[in-house]
Amino acid sequence: MSPSSSNGSLSLRQKKTVPGKPEADVVVIGSGIGGLCCAGLLARYQQDVLVLESHDQPGGAAHAFEIKGYKFDSGPSLFSGLQLRGPQANPLAQVLDALGESVPCAKYDSWMVYIPEGEFLSRTGPTEFYKDLEKYASQNAVQEWKKLLDAILPLSAAAMALPPLSIRGDLRVLSTVSARYAPSLDPFIRNWVDLRAFILAGVKSNGVLSAEIVYMFAEWYKPGCSLEYPLHGSGAIINALLQGIQKFGGRVSLSSHVEKIVVESGRATGVVLRGGQFIRAKKAVVSNASIWDTLNLLPKEAVPNSYMEKISRTPQCESFMHLHLGFDAEGIREDLGNHHTVVND
C-alpha cells in the first residue's frame, strides 16, 4: 500500500496481496490502537513487522469514516494527555513520542452533563466538582469526594512514573480504596464514577482495570488538567501510528483476513489468510483480536484446557449501540461546546 495525504488524513491504497514478501519477524493480527502501537514499537526497534487487518479501514474500534461529507469517529471521542511528552499517564502519547509523531488537538476543560438530578457544566480539576455535589447530592458527598481524591490522586501521581503494566491488573482498585477511605460512598458519587468508567471503557467501575481508574483520576481531577480532542478526529491518531510504522519500515495490509494461526512445536510460526496464503512469522505472532476470536484462530491442541476454560468463563461487556448523526453547522451557536453527556437513568 502507498500512503497519501489529504486534508491532514492518511489514505491507503489496497493491494490484492500482502505488500512485500509473505513473511516478517513479527506478524500482528488486527490494526486496532493496541495492534498499531505494538507494531510501531517493534518497527522502531528494528523488527520487521507486518500488520494484517481484516477490515478495509485501519483502526479497529477507533477507525474513522466519512458519509456525505460528514466525518465520524466510530469509537473513542474522549482523550487527554496526547500532547504531553516524557513520563506521564498516557501510554499512547509515549508510543507516539517514540515514533516521532504528534497529533494536533483542541483543549477544553468542561463538558455539559444532563443527568436525572439536573443539568450542569462539569469541569476538570480537583475542586470544581464540589459545587455540583453540593447542589445535586449533599454536603456529606463533598466530604466523601475529598476522601476519594485524597486516596487516589497520590496513586495517580505515582502511576505516572511507572510503565502501565506495572499497575495492578485486577478490577478492584476503586473498591479497595473506597473500602479504606470512604466505606459508604454516596449514591451520586458511585453513579458518577460508574458513568466516567463507562465513558472510558464501556463498563462500570467494578469492571475497569486498576490502571484505567488511576489514569482517569489523574487526567481529570489533578490540578491544571484538561481534556483534548484531535483536530481531525480519532482517525488522526490512527494515521499518526500508521505513519510511524511505515517510517520505520513496517507494513500494514488491509482486507487481509486471518483464518488461523499456525503452531509448530509449541510456537506460532505464521498465519493463513482467507484464500489460503501463508504468512511466515520468524519470531512471533501477536493478536490484537479479542481473546475469544484469538482462541478460535488457534488449533485446539495448542491451547491448554485450563486456558480455554478461563476464556469461556470470561464475561463479555454488554452490548450498546452507537448512533452517528451529522448536523449542518450553519446557525449553531459558537459556545455550544464539544462534548455533551446525556444520562436518562
C-alpha positions in Angstrom: 0.0 0.0 0.0 1.1 3.6 -0.6 0.3 6.4 1.8 -1.0 9.7 0.5 -2.0 12.8 2.5 -5.2 14.9 2.0 -6.5 17.5 4.5 -4.4 16.1 7.3 -5.5 12.5 6.8 -3.7 9.4 5.6 -5.2 7.2 2.9 -4.1 3.8 2.0 -4.3 2.2 -1.4 -5.1 -1.5 -1.0 -3.4 -4.3 -2.9 -4.8 -7.8 -3.6 -1.8 -9.4 -2.0 0.2 -8.7 1.1 2.8 -6.0 0.3 6.3 -7.3 0.1 7.5 -10.7 0.9 5.0 -13.1 2.7 7.0 -13.2 5.9 8.1 -10.9 8.8 9.8 -11.1 12.1 6.5 -10.5 13.8 3.0 -10.7 12.4 0.4 -8.6 14.2 -3.3 -9.6 13.7 -5.5 -6.5 13.8 -4.9 -2.8 13.3 -6.7 -1.5 16.4 -4.8 1.0 18.5 -3.2 -1.8 20.5 -2.0 -3.6 17.4 -0.7 -0.5 15.8 1.2 0.6 18.9 2.8 -2.9 19.2 3.7 -2.8 15.5 5.0 0.7 15.7 7.4 0.0 18.6 8.6 -3.2 17.0 9.4 -1.4 13.8 11.0 1.5 15.8 13.4 -1.1 17.3 14.4 -2.7 14.0 12.0 -5.6 13.9 10.4 -6.5 10.5 6.7 -6.2 11.3 3.6 -6.9 9.3 0.1 -5.9 10.4 -2.8 -7.9 8.9 -6.2 -6.2 9.1 -9.5 -7.9 8.0 -11.4 -4.6 7.5 -10.9 -2.3 4.6 -10.1 0.6 7.0 -7.3 0.6 9.7 -8.0 1.4 13.3 -10.3 -1.3 14.7 -12.8 0.2 17.1 -11.1 3.6 16.7 -11.4 3.8 12.9 -13.0 6.9 11.4 -15.4 7.1 8.4 -17.0 9.7 6.2 -20.5 9.8 4.8 -21.8 12.7 2.6 -19.1 15.0 3.8 -19.6 14.3 7.5 -16.7 12.7 9.3 -17.4 10.4 12.3 -15.4 8.7 15.0 -16.5 5.0 15.3 -15.3 4.6 18.8 -13.4 6.8 21.4 -14.0 10.5 21.5 -12.7 11.4 24.9 -8.9 12.0 25.1 -6.3 13.5 27.4 -2.5 13.7 27.6 -1.9 13.1 23.9 0.3 16.2 23.6 2.4 15.6 26.7 5.9 14.2 26.4 8.2 12.4 28.7 7.0 10.2 31.7 3.2 10.8 32.0 0.0 8.9 32.3 -0.9 8.3 28.6 0.8 5.3 27.2 -0.4 6.2 23.7 1.4 9.5 23.9 4.6 7.6 24.9 4.3 5.4 21.8 3.7 8.4 19.5 6.7 10.1 21.1 8.9 7.0 20.4 7.7 7.1 16.7 8.4 10.8 16.4 4.7 11.5 15.6 2.3 14.0 17.1 -1.5 14.6 17.0 -2.7 18.3 17.0 -5.5 18.6 19.5 -8.0 21.2 20.7 -8.0 21.5 24.5 -11.1 22.0 26.7 -11.8 21.8 30.4 -15.5 21.4 30.6 -18.4 19.4 29.2 -22.2 19.6 29.6 -23.8 16.9 31.7 -27.5 16.0 31.6 -28.5 13.6 34.4 -31.8 12.8 36.2 -30.7 15.1 39.1 -30.1 18.1 36.8 -28.1 19.8 34.1 -24.7 21.4 34.7 -21.3 22.3 33.1 -18.8 19.8 34.6 -15.2 21.0 34.8 -11.9 19.2 35.2 -9.7 19.8 38.2 -9.8 18.7 41.9 -12.2 21.3 43.3 -14.6 22.3 40.5 -16.8 19.3 41.1 -17.6 20.3 44.7 -20.2 22.9 43.8 -22.0 20.3 41.7 -22.0 17.8 44.6 -23.4 20.4 47.0 -26.2 21.2 44.6 -27.2 17.8 43.4 -26.0 15.4 46.1 -25.2 16.5 49.7 -22.5 18.1 51.9 -21.6 14.6 53.0 -21.0 13.7 49.4 -18.5 16.6 49.2 -16.5 15.2 52.1 -16.6 11.7 50.6 -15.4 13.0 47.3 -12.5 14.7 49.0 -11.6 11.5 50.7 -11.7 9.6 47.4 -9.4 12.2 45.7 -7.0 12.2 48.7 -6.8 8.4 48.3 -6.5 8.1 44.5 -4.6 11.2 43.4 -1.3 10.2 45.2 -1.7 6.8 43.5 -2.2 8.5 40.2 0.9 10.7 40.7 3.0 7.6 41.4 1.5 5.7 38.4 2.6 8.4 36.0 6.2 7.4 36.7 5.5 3.7 36.1 5.0 1.6 32.9 1.3 0.8 32.6 1.9 -3.0 33.0 3.4 -2.2 36.5 0.0 -1.1 37.8 -2.4 -3.7 39.3 -4.2 -5.5 36.6 -7.2 -6.5 38.6 -10.6 -4.8 38.6 -10.8 -3.8 42.3 -8.7 -0.7 42.9 -11.8 1.6 43.4 -13.4 -1.0 45.7 -10.1 -1.3 47.7 -9.7 2.5 48.0 -13.4 3.2 48.8 -13.4 0.5 51.5 -10.5 2.1 53.2 -11.3 5.8 52.8 -15.0 6.0 52.0 -16.8 2.9 53.2 -20.2 4.2 52.3 -19.9 6.1 49.0 -22.7 8.5 48.3 -25.0 7.1 45.6 -24.4 10.2 43.5 -20.6 9.7 43.6 -20.9 6.0 42.9 -23.1 6.7 39.9 -20.7 9.5 38.8 -17.7 7.2 38.9 -19.6 4.5 37.1 -20.5 7.0 34.4 -16.9 8.1 33.9 -15.8 4.5 33.8 -18.5 3.7 31.2 -17.4 6.6 29.0 -13.8 5.5 29.3 -14.2 1.7 28.9 -17.8 0.8 28.2 -18.3 -0.9 31.6 -18.9 0.3 35.2 -16.1 0.9 37.7 -16.1 -2.7 39.0 -15.2 -3.9 35.5 -12.5 -1.4 34.8 -8.8 -2.3 35.2 -7.0 -0.5 38.1 -4.6 1.3 35.7 -7.6 2.9 33.9 -9.2 4.1 37.1 -5.9 5.6 38.3 -5.2 7.3 35.0 -8.8 8.6 34.8 -8.5 10.4 38.1 -5.0 11.7 37.2 -6.1 13.2 33.9 -9.5 14.6 35.0 -9.0 15.7 38.6 -5.4 16.7 39.1 -4.6 20.5 39.3 -4.4 22.2 35.9 -5.6 19.2 33.9 -7.6 19.5 30.7 -9.2 17.2 28.1 -8.2 17.0 24.4 -9.8 16.2 21.1 -7.7 15.5 17.9 -8.4 18.2 15.3 -9.1 15.6 12.6 -10.9 13.2 14.9 -9.8 9.8 16.2 -8.7 8.9 12.7 -5.8 11.3 13.1 -4.4 9.0 15.9 -4.6 6.0 13.6 -2.9 8.0 10.8 -0.1 9.1 13.1 0.5 5.5 14.1 0.4 4.3 10.5 2.9 7.0 9.5 5.2 5.9 12.3 5.0 2.3 11.4 5.8 3.0 7.7 8.5 5.4 8.6 10.5 2.6 10.3 9.8 0.1 7.6 6.7 -1.7 8.9 3.9 -2.8 6.7 0.1 -2.8 7.0 -2.1 -4.9 4.8 -5.9 -4.2 4.7 -8.6 -6.6 3.7 -6.3 -9.4 4.9 -8.5 -11.7 7.0 -6.6 -14.2 9.1 -8.3 -17.6 9.1 -5.9 -19.4 11.5 -2.7 -19.2 13.4 -0.2 -21.9 12.6 1.5 -23.5 15.6 4.5 -25.8 15.2 6.4 -27.4 18.0 4.7 -25.2 20.6 5.4 -21.9 18.7 3.3 -19.7 16.5 5.1 -19.8 13.1 2.7 -17.8 11.0 -0.8 -17.3 9.9 -3.1 -18.4 7.0 -5.2 -15.8 5.3 -8.6 -16.3 3.8 -7.8 -17.6 0.3 -5.0 -19.8 1.6 -1.9 -17.6 1.6 0.6 -18.5 4.3 2.5 -15.6 6.0 5.5 -16.8 8.0 6.4 -15.2 11.3 10.1 -15.8 12.1 9.8 -14.7 15.7 6.2 -14.3 16.9 2.6 -13.7 16.1 0.8 -11.0 18.1 -3.0 -10.9 18.2 -4.9 -7.7 18.6 -8.2 -9.6 18.1 -10.4 -10.3 21.2 -9.4 -13.2 23.4 -12.4 -15.1 22.1 -11.6 -14.6 18.5 -7.9 -15.3 19.1 -8.8 -18.6 20.7 -10.8 -19.6 17.6 -7.8 -18.9 15.4 -5.6 -21.3 17.4 -5.6 -25.1 16.9 -7.3 -26.6 19.9 -4.5 -29.0 20.6 -2.1 -26.0 21.0 -4.1 -24.4 23.9 -4.1 -25.8 27.4 -7.6 -26.8 28.6 -7.2 -24.6 31.7 -6.8 -21.5 29.5 -9.7 -22.5 27.2 -11.9 -22.8 30.3 -10.7 -19.5 31.7 -11.6 -17.7 28.4 -15.0 -19.4 28.3 -15.7 -18.1 31.8 -14.6 -14.6 31.0 -17.7 -12.4 30.6 -18.1 -10.0 27.6 -19.3 -6.5 28.2 -22.9 -5.7 27.5 -23.8 -4.5 24.0 -24.6 -0.9 23.3 -25.5 1.0 20.1 -23.7 3.9 18.5 -25.9 6.4 16.7 -24.0 8.7 14.4 -25.7 12.0 13.4 -24.5 14.8 11.2 -25.9 18.3 11.5 -25.4 21.3 9.3 -23.3 23.7 11.5 -24.8 26.8 10.0 -26.7 28.7 12.7 -25.4 26.6 15.6 -24.2 28.8 18.4 -20.5 29.1 18.8 -20.5 28.4 22.6 -22.3 25.0 22.2 -19.2 23.2 23.4 -17.7 20.0 22.0 -18.9 17.4 24.5 -22.3 16.6 25.9 -23.2 13.6 28.1 -26.9 12.7 28.5 -27.9 10.0 31.1 -31.6 9.2 31.3 -31.3 6.6 34.2 
